[in-house]
Amino acid sequence: MGQSALAKLSSDEIEEGDARYLAPELLNSEEYAEKTELTKADVFSLGITLFELATGLTIPMNGNEWHDLRNERLDVLDNVHHLSDSFKKVIKLMLKRDPTQRPSVKELLTKYLPDQLEVALKWEKIERNLLRMEKEALEKKKEQENKNTKVRRMSI
């Protein structure tokens, strides 16, 4: 994302990437040519990636579903219950058709994602604690089994 920070959209300078992740303004340069920075296209691409990860769906290469994603028809995201509403909102903002309505990279990092990162870090801490507790329980069980084995040997 960093190298495109100051670049303005020019259809002669854009190399096409994987069309599944391509922002609409890169396909229709006349519509947004005057007001698009490439970082906003990067935000869209990241949004599509997050959408794909959140839903478990494979992003289509073309067709109606491909167009739906570029026209903000994201109903399937509302049916994903393991994500917070605020994270769904961030994804929807990143997938705005008009790049001027998408958050900037700076906004993502300072305004939208800190809450999500905080939640993720809390879950990571909880998972670490659960794994530690499970490991300790297994070690105690193994220690008890070793003691029981020694007692049986001594009684023979």
MONOR-V426860 format. One record per helix or strand of 3 or more residues. SS is the DSSP state (h for helix, s for strand). FROM is the first residue (numbers start at 1). LEN is the number of residues. If there is no record, write none. Layout:
BEGIN
SS,FROM,LEN + SS,FROM,LEN
END
This chain:
BEGIN
h,2,3 + h,19,3 + h,24,4 + h,29,4 + h,38,18 + h,64,7 + h,75,4 + h,85,10 + h,99,3 + h,105,51
END
